[in-house]
């Protein structure tokens, strides 16, 4: 497997922006997640999507959490998902998600979502629609509970697991994963793709960690930015929103994942240079994301 992988070393330029562009040109991102006690994750992902250049960002969260999340991301609109008396997602939330997905360009699902029957249903519905999906955190943990999910997938998709989430998806042990990260990530994508009806439907895995591996089974990009200060809660949620933003602006799902991973790590390096690795928190990444983006090449004729 390793010898057959084409290693990608360069990154695509960020999409060009015409002087006459407007917010509708740069992607409508829908972030889905949140739960009681987990409001920060969705706010981080939504704000990262906005900082990453998305024209319009909406988050959908359980109605018990939606007002509190909204305070953290004033530039995003929001949808309060229906809950039952126990605060769990109700069946009505499935219809709400389907309606919201129909008017967005890309979905980012999982930050702070929790694992529950309602959340599993939301992930299943997302798989069956045709808009690109970035799946992270509890989106992945809920996916792991859906038998035969590759056969039902109809959407281009980016999975962004850390080794523990990857273990739940594959049944592998973490030491085995860490011993050969590029090989096992590519092999997993190949297995999942073998069961999908449309062989041309993109599926990308970004296996996070030191030297994050981004692969579609045929190509692999090994990231060289980032530092241990990024090992803090919420860092992955920033990557989720950033990846979705780049997809919404017209980059391919593979190129979006590679570029987002590089930018995410570079943002962490910039933050660490100013704050130190020990004191960094995930929200610091949002502050340094503009500088990291400015370092990227761009096709913008008006730069």
Buried (B, 14 or more C-beta within 10 A) or exposed (E): EEEEBEEBEEBBBBBBBEEEEEEEBBBBBBBBBBBBEBBBBBBBBBBBBBBBBBBBBBBBBBBBBBEBBBEBBEEBEBBBBBBEEEBBBBEEBBEBBBEBBEEBBBBBBBBBBBBBEBBBBBBBBBBEBEBBBBBBBBBBBBBBBBEEBBEBBBBBBBBBBBBEBBBBBBEBEEEEBBEEBBBBBBBBBBEBBEEBEEEEBBBBBBBBBBBBBBBBBEBBBBBEBBBEBBBBEBBBBBBBBBBBBBBBBBBBBBBBBBBBBBBBBBBBBBBBEEBEBEEBEBBBBBBBBEEBBEEBEBEBEEE
